[in-house]
Amino acid sequence: MTNDPWLPTFFDPIPFAAVHQGDYSVVVAQTAEEVIEAQRLRYEVFCLGLGLGMSEEKQRLQRDGDPFDAVCDHLLVRHHGAEDASPRIVGTYRLLRDVHMPNIGRYYSESEFNIDCLKAYDGHILELGRSCTHPEVRSKVAMQLLWRGIGEYIMHHNIDVMFGCASFAGDDPSQHAEALSYLYHEHRAPEHLRPRALPEHYAPMDNIPAEQIDKKKAFFALPPLIKGYLRIGGCVGEGAFLDHDFSTTDILIVVRTQGVGEKYMQKYAPDSIAGGGA
């Protein structure tokens, strides 16, 4: 197990005590076994459920993993059933801090976006990705706990900026023209924090003039994860990345944590998280 390239070789000290709500709790993984269970959940949601990212290796192992898993922290939502049963992992989020990025040499997002502006930021940055919850428990409680966990995590590690990919289904941006244009006109990141999609798969987002956009309709059409980021002050980079391998249209979300109040971050819950992102 220690030679598994998809598993961490070390675990940082626990950044915060488990947060409980009802039969659920949120923690940061502290064992390889917990990471494996999170990868199995991701496999069920991404590979089997959505048909994304399947490979022979993933199919053989029944896990969704990659080398980034070995250098990340893994946020886990656990469901506590009967007293004599072990808690079951029903939600996860992958977190890559700047202090651990040199161990792999780049951020996951760099395969799709130029993020030099974020890497040059004078402060601590955090990449979020591979978020999902079990389809049977995709409830607001699980979502709230994931976000409360992120809130605790960014406060413990003094994170200044967090970022990550988020996806629209399908790699034809014309299907999302109004939503993408809405993001461009209403939620574009300031220039000094505005990553840009790489040119080989770049798609412009400003295809509809601002005055022709129905803002309420456009916001409603956004994937739940993107709406969740916007509600905590998120903004978007320049251009979308067309991921033909996964058949998605990806954008990069940037959140300055100074604008996210502690109380709001701990209690906020997005509508639902179906998966996606780094």
N, C-alpha and C positions, 0 to 999 in steps of 0.2 A: 504493500500500500504506500509506503514512503517513497517508492520510485514512480508513483503515478504522477504524470506531468499536469494533471488536472486538479491536484490537491495541494493545499498549502503545506509548506515544510515547517512553518512556525505559526504561532498565533500570538497576537499582541495581548497584553493584559486587558481584561474585560473593561470596556469603556464606560459601561453604565449597568446598573442593576436591572434585572428583568422587570419590564413594565407589564402589569396584568390588567385585563378587562374581561370580566366574565370568565368564560372557559378558555380564553386566549391569552397569550403572552408574547412579547417580542424581546429577542435577545440577539447577540452577535455570536455566530458559531465559534465554538471552542474546541471542536474535535473534527477529525477527518470524516468520521461517520456522519456527522451533521451536514457537512458539505456534500457528501455523496447523496444524502437524502434530498437536499435542495436541488442537486443536479437531476435527480430522478423526477422531481416535481417539474422542473423546467422541461425535461424531455417529454413528459406527459402533455404539458401545455403547448410548448412550441412545436415539437416534432410531430407528435401524434395528433394533437388537437388542431393545430393551425397549419400543419404540413410545412413548417419552416426549418431550414437548416439541417435536414436529415442527412446523415452520412453513414457509411458502413461501420465506422468506429462507434458512433453514437448508438446505432442500432445494436451492435454487438454488446455494448456495455449497458444499454438501456439508460443512458445518462446524457444530458446536454452539458458539455464542458469544453473548455479550451485552456491554453496556457495562462490566460489572464486570471483564471480562478485561483491559480497558485499564489498570486501576489495580492489578492483582494481580501477584504473582509466581507462576510456574508451575513446580512441581516435576515433573521428568521422569525416568522410568525408561527407559533406552535399552538395546536389545539389540544387541550387537556380533557380526555374523555373519562372513562371509568378510573377509579383510584388505582386499580391494579394494572392499568395499561400505560405504556410509554407514550409521552406526548408525540403527536404527529405534526410534521412540518407542513403547513398549508399555505405559506407565502414566503417569498424571498426577494431580496434586492442585493445586487452586487455593488460594492463600494471600493473604489481605487483612489487612495490618497496620494498626494504628490510625493510624500516621503518614501512610498513603496514603488512608485512608477519606475525609478531607475533599475529596479530588479528585473524588469522586462523590457525597458528601453523606450516605451511609447504608451500612449493611451489608446484604448480600443477605438475611440472616435476618430483617431488620425487616419484610419483606413478610408474615411469618407469625407473628412473636413480638415482644412488647415486651421489649427487651433493655436498657432504661435502667439496670438494676442493673449490667450488665457495662460499659456505657459510662462509668459513674461510678466504676468500680474504680480504685483508686490503684495503677496499674501498667500495663504494656504488655499489650495483648490482641491476639489473632490469630484471624481467622475462617478456617475450613477448609471446602472444598467442591469439588463437581464431581470427585469421585474416581472413577477407573475404571482398569481394566487390560484389555488386549486379551484376548478370550476364549480365544485359543489359548495364551496364556502366563500364565494366571491361576494362578501358582504361588507357593509360599511365598517363593521367592527374590525375586520382584518385590514381594511384599507387604513383606517384611523391608526391602528397599531404600527403599520409600516411607516407612516409619516411621523408618528410620535417617536419611533425609533430613530429615524433620520434626524429629527430635531435634537434628540439627546446626543446623537453621534456628532453632529456638527458643532454643538456647543462644547462637548468634551474635547474635541480636537481643534477648536478655534478655526473652523473652516470659514473662509471669506467668500468664496465663489464655488458653486457646484454646477455641474453641467452634465448633459447626456443626450444621446440620440432618442428620438421618438418617431414613430412610424405611422403613416397612412397605409391602408391595405391597397395593394396594387402598385405597379410601377408606371402607370400612365398619369402624369400630373394634371392632365386636362380634366380628369374625373374629380379633382379636388381644387379646381381653379379658384372658386370663391373663398374657400377656407384658407388656402395658401396666400391669396391676395390680402385677405383680412389680416393674417399674421404679419405680412410684410408692412402693411400700412399702419397697423395699430400696435404691434408688439415687437418691432425690430430692436435688437440690442444696440446700445451706444457703440459708436465706431471702435472705441478702444477695447471693447469686449465682444466684437462681432466676428465669430469664425465664419469661414466661407467654404461652401461645398467644393470638393475637388473638381477640376475642369472636365475630366473624362466622363463624368456622369452628372454634370451640373444641369439643373433645371431652374429657370427663373421663377420667382414666386409672384411677381407683380404683373399678372396677366389681366387683371380687371382694375380699372380706375377706382380710387377710393369712394368717389361719390356714387358709384353704381353698386356698391356692396350692401347687402342687407346684413348688418352686423349681428343681429340676433340669430338669424338663420345660419350665418357663417360660424358663429361660436357653437351653436347646437351641433353642427356637422363635424366638429373637431373630435378626434378620438379622446376618450375619457382621460388618458394619461396626460395629454397635452393640455386639456382644460384644467386638470389638477395643477400643473406647473404654472399656468397663467394666473391662477387664483392665489398663488403665493409669490407673485411678482416676477414670474419668469418672462424672458424675452427670447427672440429667435435670431439665429445667425442669418447670413446672406446666402440665399439659394437653397434648393433642396437637392438631395443626392438620390439618384435613381438606382436602387439596389435590385438589379435584374436577377441575381441569384436567389434572393429571398422574396422577390416580387413585392417590394415595398417602396414607398416614397418617404425618405427620411429627412427630418430636420434636426437641427441641434438647438437644444434649450439651454439657456444660461440663467442662473438665479444668483443674485447677490444676497447673501444671507443676512446682511445688515438690515435689509428691508423686511425680513421675516421675523416678526415678533415671537418671543419664546412661547407665550401662551397660545398664540394662533397656530404656531407650528406643531405644538403638542396635541392640539385638539382638532386640527383640520383633517378632513377626510375627503378625498376626491370621490367622484361618483362610483368608479370601479376601475380596476386595472386588469386589462385582459392580457397584457404582456407586451413585449416589444422593447426597443431600445438596445443599448449596448449589452 
